[in-house]
């Protein structure tokens, strides 16, 4: 089995904790853009997206559009982007997501996730 086994020793009679540390592997990054429609402005949606994206570990941005939708852009692994898409479709408690359009997008070099 690949990886290193880290053993934490205990002086008590409690069992020893064993943690398997897997070596870092390069995961391909991709970029996606979402257009979210419904009751998504004035309900803390952008702040929600910023917090979720930072917790997931993607970079990108989120902004309100003049037509009442919210646009989000993120760069991350496919798994991270799928997780963010799932969170976007749920939204924060006072929002009502009625539509989520997902588009592949060109990669932007960003160092964090922020609101525009």
N, C-alpha and C positions, 0 to 999 in steps of 0.2 A: 504494500500500500504506500503510495507516494506521500511525502510530507514528513514532518518531524513530530515526534511525540514529546510533549513537555510534561514532566511529572512534577507535581507540587507535593512536597513531603509535609506531613503533619506530625507534630509531636504528641498529639492526643490520640485517643483510640478511634477517632473518626476515620473513615476510609480516605485513601489517597485520591486526589482529584487528578484525572488524566485529561489533557486537552490536546486534540490533534490540530496542529498548525499546518495548513496547506500552503505550499509555495504560491506566491503571487503569479498569476498568469495574465498575459495581455488579452484583454477583452476588446474586440473591435467597437469603436464608438460610432454612433450615427446621430443624426439630427432629425427632429420632428417639430412640426408646428401644428397647433390646434386652434380652432375657432369654436368658442363655446357660446351657445345661445340659450336664452331663457331669462330668468330673473337672476342675473349674474353681476349686475352693477349696483353699488350702494349697499351690499350685503356682506362685505368683507371677503369677497371672492379672491381678489388679487393677493391679499395678505395670506389667505389660506393656501393659495398655490405656492407662494414664496416659501412658506414654512414647510409644506409637504416636499417641495423640490429640494430644499436644503437638507431635509431629513433623509431623503432618498439618495442624495449625493450627486445630483446633476447640476450642470451650469445652464444659464439661459436667462430669460426674462418673461415678464407678463405685463400686459397693458390693456386698458379699456379702449374700445373702438367707438367712433362716433355713432355707429348704427346700433349701439346697445350690447354688442357682443364683447367678449373678452378674448384676446389673442395671447397664446402662450407659445414659447419657443424653448426647446431644451436639447442639450447634447448629453449623451450618456450611452450606456450599454443598452441593447435591446430589452433586457429584463427591467432595467431602471425606467426606461421610457414606457414600457407596458404598465408598470406600477403607477407611474405618474398619470398616464391616461385613465387608469381605473379611478384614481383619486379625483381627477378632473370631472369625470362623469358623475361622481357623487356630490362634490362640492361641499361647502360649509353648511351648517344647520339652517340658515335663513335663506339660502339660495334655492333655486329650482332650475336644474339643468334640463333643457328640452332638446338640445341638439349638441353633438360633439363631432366636428369634422376634423379628421386627422390627415395631415399632408407630410410627405417626406420633404426634407428641406436641406439646403446646403449648410455645411459646417461653418460655424463662426467660432473664432478663438475667444472664449470668454473664461474668466477666472472665478466667477461666482454666479449665483442666481439672484436677480433683483427685480423690483418693480420699476416700470418706466412711467 
